Amino acid sequence: MIDQDAPSRESLCARLDTRAAWDAVIVGGGATGLGIALELAMRGLRVALLEREDFAKGTSSRATKLLHGGVRYLAQGNLALVREALAERSTVIGNAPHLAQPLEFLIPLYGLCGRVRDRAFYGAGLHLYDFLAGRRNIGHARFVGPAQVREMSPGIKHEGLAGALAYWDGQFDDARLALALARTAIAEGACALNHFEVVALLREGEQVRGVVAQDRESGRRHEIRARCVINATGVWVDTLRRLDDTDSRSIVAPSQGVHLVVDREFHPGKRAILVPRTSDGRVLFIVPWMGKTILGTTDTPRADVPAEPAAFEDEIDFILRETANRLARAPTRTDVRSIWVGLRPLVRPAGDDVASQRVSREHTVLVARSGLVSVTGGKWTTYRAMAHDVVEHCVSAGLIDPGRPADTAKRSLIGAPGGDASGGAGVADAPGPHLYGADAAELDSLPGSNRAIAPGLSEAMVRFAVRREYARSVEDVLARRSRLLFLDAEAAAAVADDVASVMASELEPGFSPEASATAFRALARGYRLTDRDGSRR
Ligand SMILES: Cc1cc2nc3c(=O)[nH]c(=O)nc-3n(C[C@H](O)[C@H](O)[C@H](O)COP(=O)(O)OP(=O)(O)OC[C@H]3O[C@@H](n4cnc5c(N)ncnc54)[C@H](O)[C@@H]3O)c2cc1C
């Protein structure tokens, strides 16, 4: 699917001004808000979505990149959640095969305990996992002997290895999937704008009937009237709720998760490793992604919700220590190419103070007396089912009409190739044109298609990011259209000027390449654990 007639940001802004009233305005352009925008647009409703930073700038670009039912939620006995997520896993893979693929995981077993007790325990759980996936399953669990494990995953620690349980889940590029969702929603008629902040709510009597939003580029304020306002702001959900009702209780319990990225040589091969029980009872993933290896994550309750949260030292130590227990060659701080931190919007149980690992990953939808609809929780894997649930709540509350039938499960996202255009490469492999699916042909036709700015990033990709993917800053390009910031922060900082000057030739005179590159370099410092010479950042 290619969107030949994608509207520019300017024409989307003009639409905001010319339309007197909308059926719905969505606040927040992460997985949740974008999923809702797509469903509403497919139903034929007039919908605007406003994101104050960039699409997926919040939690939705900082996931572990897994499409999963959640092996660990099995242990919590939440079978309905696991079953739904397993079905959604295959829907996402089907609708965006260039950005999401199946991935085989190994649960390594060590010693006599591993050979007997863990094999029986985790084996039973994984068979249940396969069973719950039913006909949507993407691969079967099996036991693998130690020699084969060493072949499948050469970086794994050998001493005491008694084999592994192998099973299948999915992995994806979260930020690019969000962009594909934004573009698809726009192609279906939605007006989705990034760098557009909602600063106030409009009322008619007691009812919320729209928002005041500020274009962060022009500084202009717009009054946008709508029958329904949907608050999909993730961990920031309470801020908007309190603009509606200063006394509203908090519905989110943010929990921080840290990821470290190291070179592929520490974990060669195409399989991921799941450590199901770390020394303090958590789980740890070691995942091949974009030619590197992701290590993570943590689960640390956090009271504040900064846009760029920083890792705590003990979280970094925890990840490196646990990784050292599983890999033959343990990475150290100086091997870390990038560190990124996300905040999970976990649903806060009413009145309870529960450790975040046990707080539900399920979502919650609340319709306030004023009509403001707030949603939070869930996970990337289930964004589509969650969006459907939100829309159904809005219809039941009489805030919007049901519109025409729309089956988002069958809607391929923009860029999805008709056949296999990837040449067999996926998101586990080094980045390149395969991530663009059907859009790869257009990349070839743009100036600079043969000029590499960095590995996996061509001049044409920067042009495409501006022309088709609504990139407005160097950060938009290097953090979310290309994932270089998340893969190698120092390498990303080194190409900021080059990216900025290509962008300047695409954008209107108001764009300042120097300011954009300087701001990006400052940001990239926060994604570096040490300098190349080993000194602390
Ligand atoms: C460490 C970590 C690992 C994870 N791993 C996985 C995984 O492997 N698989 C999986 O399925 N899920 C995973 N998740 C969960 C998943 O990433 C989240 O559930 C999902 O991204 C939440 O999306 P969201 O749209 O609700 O929130 P966000 O992505 O945070 O979007 C909310 C948006 O609202 C915007 N906003 C806020 N206020 C305003 C305003 N006033 N005006 C306009 N915009 C505003 C913000 O800028 C933000 O972009 C992980 C989460 C974390 C933290």
The ligand as an ORCA input file, in Angstrom:
! r2SCAN-3c Opt
* xyz 0 1
  C      10.046     -0.347     29.088
  C       8.813     -0.727     28.351
  C       8.801     -1.871     27.571
  C       7.629     -2.226     26.890
  N       7.669     -3.298     26.059
  C       6.568     -3.671     25.388
  C       6.624     -4.751     24.480
  O       7.686     -5.327     24.236
  N       5.484     -5.105     23.866
  C       4.301     -4.477     24.086
  O       3.286     -4.893     23.518
  N       4.222     -3.405     24.911
  C       5.324     -2.988     25.554
  N       5.293     -1.891     26.379
  C       4.019     -1.168     26.560
  C       3.730     -0.182     25.423
  O       4.893      0.420     24.957
  C       2.747      0.869     25.906
  O       1.628      0.251     26.490
  C       2.255      1.786     24.794
  O       3.318      2.271     24.032
  C       1.478      2.953     25.398
  O       1.044      3.779     24.359
  P       0.189      5.079     24.645
  O      -0.243      5.603     23.336
  O      -0.883      4.754     25.631
  O       1.184      6.067     25.379
  P       2.329      6.996     24.732
  O       3.057      6.291     23.676
  O       3.132      7.546     25.847
  O       1.511      8.148     24.029
  C       0.931      9.217     24.736
  C       1.243     10.480     23.964
  O       0.468     11.558     24.476
  C       1.199     12.742     24.215
  N       0.643     13.832     25.025
  C       0.673     13.960     26.364
  N       0.050     15.103     26.731
  C      -0.371     15.703     25.592
  C      -1.064     16.916     25.314
  N      -1.438     17.773     26.295
  N      -1.338     17.240     24.020
  C      -0.994     16.396     23.013
  N      -0.312     15.244     23.228
  C      -0.012     14.895     24.498
  C       2.616     12.346     24.592
  O       3.582     13.198     24.004
  C       2.692     10.907     24.075
  O       3.307     10.826     22.803
  C       6.449     -1.461     27.035
  C       6.467     -0.305     27.820
  C       7.650      0.063     28.452
  C       7.686      1.313     29.250
*
